[in-house]
Amino acid sequence: RIKEFFGKLSNWKDISELIPQNFSSSKNLKRSGNAGIFSGSLELAKEGNISIKQEKLFDKIFIKENK
């Protein structure tokens, strides 16, 4: 899902904005979507494709594509 946004992630983007629209219908789906996007972003960061940042503990998580 994150790779679909490659080329559009030149600025920091909240990972919650990457969750598919149909996941917002229920709280459990939204949590699952958030967990999936987060785990995928960790793998992409490990490969050096994206950067991840968080300002404070329990704050929003942002990602940005590395060029």
HELIX and SHEET records of a PDB file:
HELIX    1   1 ILE A    2  PHE A    5  5                                   4    
HELIX    2   2 ILE A   15  LEU A   18  5                                   4    
HELIX    3   3 GLN A   21  SER A   25  5                                   5    
HELIX    4   4 LYS A   27  LYS A   46  1                                  20    
SHEET    1   A 3 LYS A  13  ASP A  14  0                                        
SHEET    2   A 3 ILE A  61  GLU A  65 -1                                        
SHEET    3   A 3 ILE A  50  GLN A  54 -1                                        
END                                                                             
